[in-house]
Amino acid sequence: MKKMAVYILFVAIASVFAEGNSCRITAVRWEGDREAYDESLMQGAVGDPCESWTLLRDRLVRRYEDRGFPGAKLHGALDASGVLTLRLERGSAWVWAPPENLDSSGTKPEVFRRLSGIEEGSAVSVSDLDRSERKLARLGYFEKTAPTKLFRDPARNRLIPAYSMRKANMSRAEGLLTYSSEDNVWEGQVDVSLYNIAGTARDLLLEGFTGDRSRHITGSYKEPWIFGTPWNVVVRGSFDEESDPEPERVAVGEVGITRDIGFEFSLGIFLGISEDSKHSSLELSYISLDRYVLPRKGWRMEGKLDWNMDRPDSLDNFLRAHARTVAYLPLYGNFISRFSGVAGGIFPADASLKRMDLFALGGLDSFKGMQYRMLRSRSYGFSEFAVLWQDGYDLSIEAFYQPGLYRRMNPGHGWAREQDYGFGFTQYRGNWSIHLYYALRNGENYLDGVIGFGLKTLF
Protein backbone atom coordinates (compact mmCIF):
# COMPACT_ATOMS: atom_id res chain seq x y z
CA MET A 1 0.00 0.00 0.00
CA LYS A 2 2.85 2.34 0.81
CA LYS A 3 4.46 1.70 -2.58
CA MET A 4 1.13 2.33 -4.28
CA ALA A 5 0.69 5.64 -2.39
CA VAL A 6 4.20 6.78 -3.31
CA TYR A 7 3.57 5.86 -6.95
CA ILE A 8 0.28 7.80 -7.03
CA LEU A 9 1.98 10.84 -5.44
CA PHE A 10 4.81 10.68 -7.98
CA VAL A 11 2.35 10.47 -10.89
CA ALA A 12 0.40 13.44 -9.51
CA ILE A 13 3.54 15.58 -9.17
CA ALA A 14 4.69 14.60 -12.66
CA SER A 15 1.26 15.44 -14.04
CA VAL A 16 1.32 18.89 -12.44
CA PHE A 17 4.85 19.49 -13.72
CA ALA A 18 3.87 18.39 -17.24
CA GLU A 19 0.82 20.64 -17.18
CA GLY A 20 3.01 23.56 -16.11
CA ASN A 21 5.41 22.91 -18.97
CA SER A 22 2.58 22.51 -21.45
CA CYS A 23 1.19 25.97 -20.71
CA ARG A 24 1.43 28.06 -23.87
CA ILE A 25 0.40 31.58 -24.75
CA THR A 26 -2.47 31.33 -27.23
CA ALA A 27 -3.21 35.01 -27.84
CA VAL A 28 -2.18 38.52 -26.81
CA ARG A 29 -4.76 41.15 -25.90
CA TRP A 30 -4.07 44.82 -25.14
CA GLU A 31 -5.77 47.32 -22.88
CA GLY A 32 -5.13 51.07 -23.07
CA ASP A 33 -2.70 52.95 -25.27
CA ARG A 34 0.15 51.29 -27.18
CA GLU A 35 2.06 51.60 -30.43
CA ALA A 36 2.09 49.35 -33.47
CA TYR A 37 5.66 48.33 -32.62
CA ASP A 38 4.53 47.22 -29.15
CA GLU A 39 1.84 44.98 -30.61
CA SER A 40 4.23 43.53 -33.20
CA LEU A 41 6.91 42.77 -30.61
CA MET A 42 4.67 41.14 -28.02
CA GLN A 43 2.83 39.14 -30.68
CA GLY A 44 6.03 37.12 -30.87
CA ALA A 45 5.12 35.56 -27.49
CA VAL A 46 2.22 33.59 -29.03
CA GLY A 47 3.04 29.89 -28.96
CA ASP A 48 5.84 30.30 -26.41
CA PRO A 49 5.78 28.95 -22.83
CA CYS A 50 3.69 31.09 -20.52
CA GLU A 51 6.63 32.31 -18.43
CA SER A 52 8.78 33.37 -21.42
CA TRP A 53 6.82 36.56 -22.22
CA THR A 54 8.77 38.44 -19.54
CA LEU A 55 11.85 38.50 -21.82
CA LEU A 56 9.92 40.46 -24.43
CA ARG A 57 8.49 42.64 -21.66
CA ASP A 58 11.98 43.63 -20.50
CA ARG A 59 12.97 44.39 -24.09
CA LEU A 60 9.94 46.63 -24.61
CA VAL A 61 10.40 48.43 -21.29
CA ARG A 62 14.07 49.05 -22.12
CA ARG A 63 13.01 50.60 -25.43
CA TYR A 64 10.80 53.10 -23.62
CA GLU A 65 13.52 53.78 -21.03
CA ASP A 66 15.80 54.77 -23.92
CA ARG A 67 13.15 57.06 -25.45
CA GLY A 68 12.53 59.37 -22.52
CA PHE A 69 10.25 57.24 -20.30
CA PRO A 70 12.47 55.89 -17.51
CA GLY A 71 9.42 54.92 -15.41
CA ALA A 72 7.75 52.75 -18.06
CA LYS A 73 6.10 49.51 -16.92
CA LEU A 74 4.30 46.71 -18.75
CA HIS A 75 1.73 44.72 -16.76
CA GLY A 76 0.54 41.31 -17.92
CA ALA A 77 -1.97 38.68 -16.78
CA LEU A 78 -2.57 35.16 -18.12
CA ASP A 79 -5.94 33.41 -17.92
CA ALA A 80 -6.57 29.68 -17.92
CA SER A 81 -6.92 29.56 -21.72
CA GLY A 82 -3.47 31.09 -22.29
CA VAL A 83 -4.65 34.57 -23.29
CA LEU A 84 -2.10 37.22 -22.21
CA THR A 85 -3.63 40.58 -21.35
CA LEU A 86 -1.20 43.50 -21.41
CA ARG A 87 -1.40 47.06 -20.14
CA LEU A 88 1.34 49.63 -20.74
CA GLU A 89 2.14 52.46 -18.33
CA ARG A 90 4.62 54.79 -19.99
CA GLY A 91 4.69 57.41 -17.26
CA SER A 92 5.84 60.98 -17.82
CA ALA A 93 8.40 61.91 -20.48
CA TRP A 94 11.75 63.17 -19.19
CA VAL A 95 14.70 64.99 -20.73
CA TRP A 96 18.30 65.41 -19.61
CA ALA A 97 19.38 68.40 -17.57
CA PRO A 98 23.03 69.56 -17.81
CA PRO A 99 25.32 66.88 -16.27
CA GLU A 100 27.07 67.70 -13.02
CA ASN A 101 30.20 66.36 -11.33
CA LEU A 102 30.12 65.92 -7.54
CA ASP A 103 33.89 65.43 -7.23
CA SER A 104 36.89 67.65 -7.95
CA SER A 105 37.64 66.79 -11.57
CA GLY A 106 39.96 69.73 -12.26
CA THR A 107 37.92 70.32 -15.41
CA LYS A 108 35.70 73.29 -16.15
CA PRO A 109 31.97 72.43 -15.72
CA GLU A 110 31.04 73.21 -19.32
CA VAL A 111 33.96 71.09 -20.56
CA PHE A 112 32.92 68.16 -18.37
CA ARG A 113 29.38 68.38 -19.73
CA ARG A 114 30.61 68.18 -23.31
CA LEU A 115 32.95 65.30 -22.52
CA SER A 116 30.12 63.29 -20.96
CA GLY A 117 28.28 63.09 -24.28
CA ILE A 118 24.92 63.79 -22.59
CA GLU A 119 23.03 66.49 -24.48
CA GLU A 120 20.89 68.88 -22.47
CA GLY A 121 17.25 68.72 -23.55
CA SER A 122 17.50 65.32 -25.26
CA ALA A 123 15.22 62.46 -24.21
CA VAL A 124 16.45 60.52 -21.19
CA SER A 125 18.07 57.24 -22.17
CA VAL A 126 19.26 54.75 -19.56
CA SER A 127 21.59 53.20 -22.15
CA ASP A 128 23.16 56.61 -22.88
CA LEU A 129 23.99 57.03 -19.21
CA ASP A 130 25.86 53.71 -19.17
CA ARG A 131 27.68 54.57 -22.39
CA SER A 132 28.58 58.00 -21.03
CA GLU A 133 30.23 56.44 -17.97
CA ARG A 134 32.28 54.11 -20.17
CA LYS A 135 33.33 56.99 -22.42
CA LEU A 136 34.58 59.05 -19.47
CA ALA A 137 36.49 56.01 -18.20
CA ARG A 138 38.16 55.52 -21.61
CA LEU A 139 39.30 59.14 -21.81
CA GLY A 140 41.58 58.66 -18.84
CA TYR A 141 40.98 62.23 -17.65
CA PHE A 142 39.05 61.05 -14.56
CA GLU A 143 38.78 58.35 -11.92
CA LYS A 144 35.32 57.20 -10.84
CA THR A 145 34.88 57.52 -7.07
CA ALA A 146 31.19 56.60 -6.66
CA PRO A 147 28.23 55.38 -8.78
CA THR A 148 26.47 57.97 -10.92
CA LYS A 149 23.25 59.27 -9.40
CA LEU A 150 20.11 60.77 -10.92
CA PHE A 151 18.37 63.77 -9.37
CA ARG A 152 15.00 65.16 -10.36
CA ASP A 153 14.61 68.83 -11.24
CA PRO A 154 11.82 69.98 -8.86
CA ALA A 155 10.42 72.49 -11.37
CA ARG A 156 10.48 70.50 -14.62
CA ASN A 157 10.52 66.94 -15.97
CA ARG A 158 14.29 66.87 -16.13
CA LEU A 159 16.77 64.38 -14.70
CA ILE A 160 20.21 65.58 -13.62
CA PRO A 161 22.99 62.98 -14.08
CA ALA A 162 25.43 63.51 -11.22
CA TYR A 163 28.82 61.87 -11.74
CA SER A 164 31.54 61.33 -9.16
CA MET A 165 34.72 61.77 -11.21
CA ARG A 166 38.02 62.84 -9.70
CA LYS A 167 40.93 64.22 -11.70
CA ALA A 168 43.37 61.52 -12.82
CA ASN A 169 47.05 61.95 -13.57
CA MET A 170 47.00 61.20 -17.27
CA SER A 171 49.64 63.43 -18.88
CA ARG A 172 52.81 61.46 -19.30
CA ALA A 173 56.48 61.51 -20.14
CA GLU A 174 57.82 58.20 -21.40
CA GLY A 175 61.14 56.88 -22.63
CA LEU A 176 61.69 53.60 -24.48
CA LEU A 177 65.12 52.08 -25.12
CA THR A 178 65.53 49.00 -27.35
CA TYR A 179 68.48 46.80 -28.19
CA SER A 180 68.81 44.28 -31.03
CA SER A 181 71.45 41.70 -30.11
CA GLU A 182 71.51 40.31 -33.66
CA ASP A 183 72.59 43.66 -35.19
CA ASN A 184 74.08 45.18 -32.02
CA VAL A 185 71.93 48.30 -32.46
CA TRP A 186 70.57 50.62 -29.75
CA GLU A 187 67.51 52.79 -30.45
CA GLY A 188 65.62 55.30 -28.31
CA GLN A 189 62.19 56.88 -28.26
CA VAL A 190 60.74 59.71 -26.13
CA ASP A 191 57.05 60.51 -25.79
CA VAL A 192 55.60 63.57 -23.99
CA SER A 193 51.80 63.84 -23.90
CA LEU A 194 49.86 66.63 -22.21
CA TYR A 195 46.14 65.81 -21.88
CA ASN A 196 43.26 68.01 -20.76
CA ILE A 197 45.52 71.04 -20.36
CA ALA A 198 44.20 73.31 -17.56
CA GLY A 199 40.93 71.34 -17.60
CA THR A 200 40.02 72.53 -21.11
CA ALA A 201 40.22 69.19 -23.03
CA ARG A 202 43.15 70.56 -25.05
CA ASP A 203 45.81 67.94 -25.88
CA LEU A 204 49.44 68.35 -26.96
CA LEU A 205 51.42 65.27 -28.06
CA LEU A 206 55.12 65.03 -28.98
CA GLU A 207 57.12 61.97 -29.95
CA GLY A 208 60.74 61.60 -31.03
CA PHE A 209 62.83 58.62 -32.15
CA THR A 210 66.46 58.15 -33.05
CA GLY A 211 68.15 55.02 -34.32
CA ASP A 212 71.08 53.69 -36.29
CA ARG A 213 69.69 54.61 -39.72
CA SER A 214 66.75 56.95 -39.12
CA ARG A 215 65.27 59.74 -37.04
CA HIS A 216 61.63 60.64 -36.60
CA ILE A 217 59.62 63.30 -34.78
CA THR A 218 55.87 63.95 -34.70
CA GLY A 219 53.61 66.37 -32.87
CA SER A 220 49.92 67.28 -32.69
CA TYR A 221 47.71 69.81 -30.93
CA LYS A 222 43.93 69.68 -30.47
CA GLU A 223 41.73 72.76 -29.93
CA PRO A 224 38.28 71.44 -28.92
CA TRP A 225 34.81 72.61 -29.95
CA ILE A 226 35.61 75.52 -32.22
CA PHE A 227 32.98 78.30 -32.20
CA GLY A 228 30.83 76.20 -29.86
CA THR A 229 30.36 73.43 -32.44
CA PRO A 230 31.05 69.69 -31.88
CA TRP A 231 34.12 69.95 -34.14
CA ASN A 232 37.73 70.09 -32.95
CA VAL A 233 40.66 71.59 -34.85
CA VAL A 234 43.79 69.42 -34.92
CA VAL A 235 47.21 70.53 -36.18
CA ARG A 236 49.82 67.83 -36.83
CA GLY A 237 53.36 67.72 -38.14
CA SER A 238 56.11 65.17 -38.70
CA PHE A 239 59.72 64.99 -39.82
CA ASP A 240 61.42 61.82 -41.12
CA GLU A 241 65.04 61.28 -41.98
CA GLU A 242 66.67 58.08 -43.22
CA SER A 243 70.30 57.46 -44.22
CA ASP A 244 69.99 53.95 -45.68
CA PRO A 245 69.94 52.98 -48.52
CA GLU A 246 70.38 56.67 -49.42
CA PRO A 247 69.78 59.91 -47.49
CA GLU A 248 66.18 61.14 -47.63
CA ARG A 249 64.20 63.70 -45.62
CA VAL A 250 60.50 64.51 -45.56
CA ALA A 251 58.61 67.13 -43.52
CA VAL A 252 54.79 67.03 -43.48
CA GLY A 253 52.26 69.46 -42.01
CA GLU A 254 48.54 68.75 -41.57
CA VAL A 255 45.46 70.57 -40.34
CA GLY A 256 42.05 69.02 -39.92
CA ILE A 257 38.80 68.78 -38.02
CA THR A 258 37.54 65.94 -35.85
CA ARG A 259 34.40 65.21 -33.89
CA ASP A 260 32.81 62.52 -31.76
CA ILE A 261 29.74 60.76 -33.13
CA GLY A 262 27.72 59.32 -30.29
CA PHE A 263 29.76 57.75 -27.50
CA GLU A 264 32.06 55.37 -29.39
CA PHE A 265 32.66 56.72 -32.90
CA SER A 266 34.86 59.60 -34.07
CA LEU A 267 35.51 61.15 -37.48
CA GLY A 268 38.45 63.17 -38.79
CA ILE A 269 39.16 65.02 -42.05
CA PHE A 270 42.66 66.37 -42.74
CA LEU A 271 44.57 68.28 -45.41
CA GLY A 272 48.35 67.99 -45.58
CA ILE A 273 51.29 69.33 -47.51
CA SER A 274 54.96 68.44 -47.84
CA GLU A 275 57.77 69.84 -49.98
CA ASP A 276 56.61 68.11 -53.15
CA SER A 277 53.05 66.81 -52.63
CA LYS A 278 49.64 67.39 -51.14
CA HIS A 279 47.27 64.92 -49.57
CA SER A 280 43.87 64.63 -47.91
CA SER A 281 42.83 62.09 -45.29
CA LEU A 282 39.66 60.56 -43.91
CA GLU A 283 39.90 58.86 -40.51
CA LEU A 284 37.28 56.82 -38.64
CA SER A 285 37.54 55.12 -35.27
CA TYR A 286 35.39 53.10 -32.90
CA ILE A 287 36.38 52.55 -29.27
CA SER A 288 34.35 50.60 -26.71
CA LEU A 289 37.14 49.64 -24.28
CA ASP A 290 36.09 49.51 -20.64
CA ARG A 291 38.95 51.70 -19.36
CA TYR A 292 42.04 53.66 -20.32
CA VAL A 293 44.74 51.81 -18.34
CA LEU A 294 45.11 48.04 -18.94
CA PRO A 295 41.69 47.45 -20.56
CA ARG A 296 40.06 44.09 -19.92
CA LYS A 297 37.30 43.99 -22.53
CA GLY A 298 36.01 45.89 -25.53
CA TRP A 299 37.05 46.85 -29.05
CA ARG A 300 39.19 49.41 -30.81
CA MET A 301 38.84 49.82 -34.59
CA GLU A 302 40.59 52.41 -36.72
CA GLY A 303 40.59 53.11 -40.44
CA LYS A 304 42.40 55.71 -42.55
CA LEU A 305 42.27 56.65 -46.23
CA ASP A 306 45.01 59.01 -47.46
CA TRP A 307 44.81 60.40 -51.01
CA ASN A 308 48.16 61.75 -52.28
CA MET A 309 48.32 64.08 -55.29
CA ASP A 310 50.12 66.89 -57.14
CA ARG A 311 53.65 65.52 -57.09
CA PRO A 312 55.74 67.38 -59.70
CA ASP A 313 58.00 64.43 -60.58
CA SER A 314 55.13 62.01 -61.23
CA LEU A 315 51.70 62.04 -62.85
CA ASP A 316 50.51 59.36 -60.43
CA ASN A 317 48.05 59.97 -57.64
CA PHE A 318 47.79 57.15 -55.15
CA LEU A 319 45.72 56.01 -52.17
CA ARG A 320 47.13 54.72 -48.89
CA ALA A 321 44.63 52.61 -46.96
CA HIS A 322 45.20 51.37 -43.44
CA ALA A 323 42.98 49.55 -40.90
CA ARG A 324 43.49 48.15 -37.41
CA THR A 325 41.22 46.13 -35.11
CA VAL A 326 41.96 45.13 -31.50
CA ALA A 327 39.62 43.13 -29.28
CA TYR A 328 40.01 42.31 -25.58
CA LEU A 329 38.04 39.32 -24.31
CA PRO A 330 38.11 38.07 -20.69
CA LEU A 331 38.98 34.40 -20.32
CA TYR A 332 38.94 33.38 -16.67
CA GLY A 333 39.70 35.38 -13.55
CA ASN A 334 42.64 37.65 -14.27
CA PHE A 335 43.37 36.06 -17.66
CA ILE A 336 42.56 38.19 -20.71
CA SER A 337 42.92 37.46 -24.44
CA ARG A 338 43.80 40.08 -27.05
CA PHE A 339 43.15 39.61 -30.77
CA SER A 340 44.50 42.07 -33.35
CA GLY A 341 44.33 42.43 -37.09
CA VAL A 342 46.22 45.10 -39.07
CA ALA A 343 46.48 45.67 -42.82
CA GLY A 344 47.69 48.42 -45.14
CA GLY A 345 48.07 48.90 -48.87
CA ILE A 346 48.90 51.50 -51.54
CA PHE A 347 46.83 51.66 -54.72
CA PRO A 348 47.23 51.49 -57.67
CA ALA A 349 49.93 48.86 -57.42
CA ASP A 350 52.01 50.38 -60.25
CA ALA A 351 52.12 53.93 -58.85
CA SER A 352 55.53 55.59 -58.79
CA LEU A 353 56.55 55.92 -55.15
CA LYS A 354 59.37 57.25 -53.05
CA ARG A 355 60.71 55.31 -50.11
CA MET A 356 59.04 57.67 -47.64
CA ASP A 357 55.65 56.99 -49.25
CA LEU A 358 55.80 53.37 -48.12
CA PHE A 359 54.63 51.98 -44.79
CA ALA A 360 57.31 51.92 -42.08
CA LEU A 361 57.30 48.53 -40.33
CA GLY A 362 58.90 47.38 -37.12
CA GLY A 363 58.43 48.19 -33.45
CA LEU A 364 55.63 47.89 -30.89
CA ASP A 365 52.92 49.13 -33.28
CA SER A 366 53.63 46.57 -36.02
CA PHE A 367 56.11 43.68 -36.16
CA LYS A 368 57.52 43.58 -32.64
CA GLY A 369 60.42 41.28 -33.51
CA MET A 370 61.89 43.92 -35.85
CA GLN A 371 63.75 47.07 -34.92
CA TYR A 372 61.67 50.25 -35.03
CA ARG A 373 61.01 51.24 -38.68
CA MET A 374 63.35 48.50 -39.83
CA LEU A 375 61.88 48.23 -43.33
CA ARG A 376 59.45 49.84 -45.77
CA SER A 377 56.71 48.08 -47.70
CA ARG A 378 53.95 48.88 -50.21
CA SER A 379 51.47 46.60 -48.48
CA TYR A 380 51.38 44.37 -45.43
CA GLY A 381 49.12 42.62 -42.96
CA PHE A 382 49.39 40.68 -39.75
CA SER A 383 47.34 39.27 -36.92
CA GLU A 384 48.21 38.88 -33.28
CA PHE A 385 47.01 36.65 -30.48
CA ALA A 386 48.07 37.38 -26.92
CA VAL A 387 47.21 35.95 -23.52
CA LEU A 388 47.51 38.42 -20.64
CA TRP A 389 47.42 38.06 -16.89
CA GLN A 390 46.32 41.32 -15.26
CA ASP A 391 46.24 42.24 -11.60
CA GLY A 392 43.84 45.18 -11.43
CA TYR A 393 45.40 48.43 -12.65
CA ASP A 394 48.92 47.57 -11.46
CA LEU A 395 50.40 44.60 -13.30
CA SER A 396 50.17 42.97 -16.73
CA ILE A 397 52.14 39.99 -18.05
CA GLU A 398 51.57 38.80 -21.62
CA ALA A 399 52.74 36.31 -24.20
CA PHE A 400 52.05 37.07 -27.88
CA TYR A 401 52.33 35.55 -31.35
CA GLN A 402 52.22 37.53 -34.63
CA PRO A 403 51.98 35.89 -38.06
CA GLY A 404 52.04 38.26 -41.03
CA LEU A 405 53.05 39.15 -44.58
CA TYR A 406 54.66 42.15 -46.24
CA ARG A 407 55.56 43.11 -49.80
CA ARG A 408 59.31 43.20 -50.47
CA MET A 409 60.98 46.31 -51.85
CA ASN A 410 63.27 46.35 -54.87
CA PRO A 411 65.48 44.54 -55.67
CA GLY A 412 63.35 41.90 -53.94
CA HIS A 413 59.88 41.03 -55.17
CA GLY A 414 56.80 39.15 -54.03
CA TRP A 415 55.55 38.55 -50.51
CA ALA A 416 57.66 37.70 -47.48
CA ARG A 417 56.36 35.86 -44.44
CA GLU A 418 56.94 37.15 -40.95
CA GLN A 419 56.34 35.47 -37.61
CA ASP A 420 57.12 37.27 -34.38
CA TYR A 421 56.57 36.11 -30.83
CA GLY A 422 57.65 37.00 -27.33
CA PHE A 423 56.46 38.28 -23.98
CA GLY A 424 55.91 41.59 -22.19
CA PHE A 425 55.70 42.88 -18.62
CA THR A 426 54.15 46.13 -17.33
CA GLN A 427 54.21 47.22 -13.68
CA TYR A 428 52.55 50.35 -12.27
CA ARG A 429 53.61 51.92 -8.98
CA GLY A 430 51.59 55.03 -8.27
CA ASN A 431 52.38 57.52 -11.03
CA TRP A 432 55.33 55.50 -12.31
CA SER A 433 55.43 52.42 -14.50
CA ILE A 434 58.01 50.23 -16.18
CA HIS A 435 57.57 48.17 -19.32
CA LEU A 436 59.75 45.32 -20.55
CA TYR A 437 59.36 43.16 -23.62
CA TYR A 438 61.39 40.64 -25.56
CA ALA A 439 60.47 39.76 -29.14
CA LEU A 440 61.90 37.32 -31.69
CA ARG A 441 61.48 36.74 -35.40
CA ASN A 442 60.88 33.22 -36.67
CA GLY A 443 64.15 31.42 -37.32
CA GLU A 444 66.27 33.62 -35.08
CA ASN A 445 68.40 32.34 -32.26
CA TYR A 446 66.63 32.74 -28.91
CA LEU A 447 69.32 35.21 -27.81
CA ASP A 448 69.11 37.36 -30.95
CA GLY A 449 65.82 39.12 -30.29
CA VAL A 450 64.84 42.72 -29.58
CA ILE A 451 64.63 43.75 -25.95
CA GLY A 452 62.83 46.92 -24.95
CA PHE A 453 62.78 48.82 -21.67
CA GLY A 454 60.34 51.66 -21.06
CA LEU A 455 59.91 54.05 -18.15
CA LYS A 456 56.82 56.25 -17.81
CA THR A 457 55.64 58.84 -15.31
CA LEU A 458 52.16 60.35 -15.06
CA PHE A 459 51.49 63.88 -13.88
Secondary structure, DSSP 4 states (H G I P E B T S, - for coil): -HHHHHHHHHHHHHHHHHHHHH-B--EEEEES---HHHHHHHHTTTTSBGGGHHHHHHHHHHHHHTTT-TT-EEEEEE-TT-EEEEEEE-----EEPPPEESS--SS-HHHHHHHH-PPTTSBP-HHHHHHHHHHHHHH-SEEEEEEEEEEE-SSSSEEEEEEEEEE----EEEEEEEEETTTTEEEEEEEEEE-SGGGS--EEEEEEEE-SSEEEEEEEEEE-SGGGSS-EEEEEEEEEEE-SSS-EEEEEEEEEEEEEETTTEEEEEEEEEESS-EEEEEEEEEE--S-SSS--SEEEEEEEEEEEE--TT-S--EEEEEEEEEEEEEEETTEEEEEEEEEEEEESTT----GGGSEEE-STTS-TTSPTT-EEESEEEEEEEEEEEEETTTEEEEEEEEEEEEEPPTT--SEEEEEEEEEEEEEEETTEEEEEEEEEETTS-TTSSEEEEEEEEE-
